[in-house]
Amino acid sequence: MHFLTEKLWFPNIEEATLDGLLAIGGDLSIERLLLAYNSCIFPWYEDGQPVLWWSPNPRMILKPNKFKVSKSLRKTIRDKKFTITFNKDFKSVISYCASVPRKGQNGTWITKEMQQAYIALHNAGHAVSVEVWEDNRLVGGLYGIDLQNKKVFCGESMFSLVSDASKVAFYHLSEFVKAKDYKLIDCQIYNEHLESLGAEEIERDDFLKILKSK
């Protein structure tokens, strides 16, 4: 296992453990985070732990044109129940993602340190939020890293306070990246809910080839 210092580097992703753990330590600077996401790596850890860096195999991804819109979701979108914005309230979105309870989870991996790091990424133009509003109240959303040079969007987390709000956010994200001819949305690890929306698993090597392709 590699223990990172202040030096800005990561080991080869082939050295990751079977569950995807690649390295421990380092920091959450803008430079290191961008290097990580451009190298098929992301941070994921809890309060009280050092920073843990992961590169799982296989990788969960969504091709924008494969987003599955159910009949009920299509009706919600058609009825224009929600108002959608981009980058209007990144801080609130990441705060809700950290605080809204999730089935099967006792806490959150979106620590205060993580929130500050991704807010800094957002302020630098690398992190994007999608907000879903109902009667001027923020009721859902998501955020992630926009690798514009790679045409890949790395989804991080989403939340919902009312039915379908996070699905609507994800739908509008898929439409946004599809319009920009992006290759895929990175969903990182398998999730049954994301699979129901059209996400699939691919080999890590295939994901890395996509990141390296022009």
Order of alpha helices (4+ residues) and beta strands (2+ residues): beta-beta-alpha-beta-beta-beta-alpha-beta-alpha-alpha-beta-beta-beta-alpha-beta-alpha-beta-alpha
